[in-house]
Amino acid sequence: MLNADALNQLRQLKSDIEESKVVFPGTVKATNGRFGFVVLDEGRDVFLPPEEMQKVLPGDRVNVTEQEVAKGKTQGVVDGLIESRLNTFVGRYLVKGKGHFVVPETPGINRWIFIPPKERMNAQPDDYLYCCIHKHPIHDGKGQAKVLRVIGKAGEPGIERALTLATFDLTDAWPDPVMEQAESLDEAAIEAHEAGREDRTDRAYVTIDSPATQDMDDALLAEPNATGWAVSIAIADPSAVIDPESAADLEAFNRATAIYFPGEPLPMLPDSISTRLCSLMPDVKRLALVCDLQVNNDGSLGDYSFHQAVIRSRGKLSYDLVANLIEGREDEDIKALPDAVANSLDQLHQAATALRKWRSEYALLSGDRPEFRLRLDENRRIRSIEPSVQNEAHRLVEECMVAANRCAADFLTRQPSGLFVQHPGIRNDRTDNIRALIEGYAPHLADIDATTPEGFQALMKQTSELEAEVPVKGIISRQLARAELAFTAAPHQGMGIKAYTTFTSPLRKYSDLYVHRLIKAALWDSPVKALSDEQLMILQNAQFKARQAANSLETWLRSDFAKTLGEEPMEGVISRTIPAGFFVRLESNGLEGFVSCKDLDGKYSFDPVTLRLVHNKNGRIFQLEQEVKVRFSGVEEERRQVNFKLVETDESMMEKDASLG
């Protein structure tokens, strides 16, 4: 038995060892395998073997030490947990013998997690569960989970949407204070805010939208004048009835945006506000923030002004009806339009045509990529996928919204505070590749500095009609940075505009609602609480998460629909290339599937400059925008990835044989 002196010596030795340890903080990064890494704050990655990964969860902030396992090779040892960022996750209930587990669907958690008896909520085998970590595995590698909610079983109608909501920590439910606030608002709230506003109820505003849309947040009007057109864009004004930091405002901030899931959207505001009280419905008085602007004959913008007004829309018109009117077709619905409305629509079309011409000459237009509409059946799965044709009415509304948003951005650049949408153009890590691309395939453009707004715009314009061996503009377009919110104005390079913001969708986007408050604070001293840098980051991340959620659900539904494609060859174009293969977008329905290099003859190398896959021996090439034929070959269920196999046509086989000969 050790005496007191020996024990004290051991304690001192342990203390000395602890003090001499070099500990590094970092964040756990999982892989598809059982091992992982810790991304150290200093920038290095430290390997975590499986036994150490058992102690942590993806995203954990931990301290690690390094131990040498071979000459020149080290691995990490988890020294302690700083913070666990995995609050909730989804998975499937599994009973194995006497053990009850959740099998997580969250990427990177490659283990079953035990659920103790008191935390199971009567879940049944194969139920999808919404869980939280009940006991972290940091001490013994044996974590425990707690069931927060049973979501349902695979195959149940709507399970895909319910599981997506849980995966991204989204909810259909409204907190009680939000519902109380929404229910307290009625038509009297509109009347209470009419005083001091311009009465424009006698003017021929109309909304143009899809027939199913209920949250209508813009109405339009145009009249000709000596130098062009006086265009008036009325935007729904929920900021009039939703006070800053009220329950509904805080919930709208948390949601950040409405999410247009197939079949059933997830709104940012309760229906009683977004589709009734504040929606610019026809034949009722509604509050609006109006942008009046002069559109000159050449499509440039003249003077503009903002007004708080009361309007009464003369009609909710569909895109198809307005397009038919523009194209000179006649039907009973068009004949029934009041003259004032028909005349206004004609002037709106002329103004929008001029606006678009100006943007095509002095800014940048986005390409008209084919879009498709998902039609769901009674089980909320895809029944059919139909082309969604963009007609002249869609372009009319788009041009009016862009013009109004440009005015809002210009106004905010002159104010002490603002909120803008910046787009920096090409990703910083891709500029060298783009430079090499231009030097190799468009050398006459090599003097253009694509890192500047002016250079980027010139490059995109001059590569639009460029005939080259590779689709230069398509390659550049796939290497752009993401647009971001910012308090200061900077160019939106993707649009070729010096400053841009959005305020035309306040029922659907919190950032637009906030811009309303900024404009009203500057002009009429309305209350506004400035967003902090941290709040702006939270808002940006919430918008990004919403896009991820919508894409995730669509991917799931599309992958299930793909199983009905059969084995017939289908035509498509290569939409994306990676070292492992390429993605093909079908022309008939827009479905994307992956063709693996493993299913092709021979070995292929990936060129990061041209984004081409090139056969190492015969030189066969697969590149962006190339037309190919494929057939469905299955779905990788874990990632819900649709897989295709290339169909060799007679012509391609002849070319291949010739190259081999």
Secondary structure, DSSP 8 states (H G I E B T S, - for coil): ---HHHHHHHHHHHHHHHHH---EEEEEEE-SSS-EEEEETTS-EEEE-HHHHTT--TT-EEEEEEEEEETTEEEEEEEEEEE----EEEEEEEEETTEEEEEE-STT--S-EE--GGG-TT--TTEEEEEEEEE-TTTTS--EEEEEEEEEETTSTTHHHHHHHHHTT--S---HHHHHHHHH--HHHHHHT-TTSEEETTS--BEEE-TT-----EEEEEEEETTEEEEEEEEE-GGGTS-TTSHHHHHHHHH-B-B--SSS-B-SS-HIIIIIISS--BTSEEEEEEEEEEEETTS-EEEEEEEEEEEEBS-EEEHHHHHHHHTT---HHHHTS-HHHHHHHHHHHHHHHHHHHHHHHHS-------EEEEEE-TTSSEEEEEEE---HHHHHHHHHHHHHHHHHHHHHHTSS---EEEB--B-GGGHHHHHHHHHHH-GGGTT--TTSHHHHHHHHHHTTT---SS-HHHHHHTTB---EEESS---BTTTTBSS----S-TTTBHHHHHHHHHHHHHHH--------HHHHHHHHHHHHHHHHHHHHHHHHHHHHHHTTS-SS-EEEEEEEEETTEEEEEETTT--EEEEEGGGSSS-EEEETTTTEEEETTT--EE-TT-EEEEEEEEEETTTTEEEEEE---HHHHHHHHHHH-
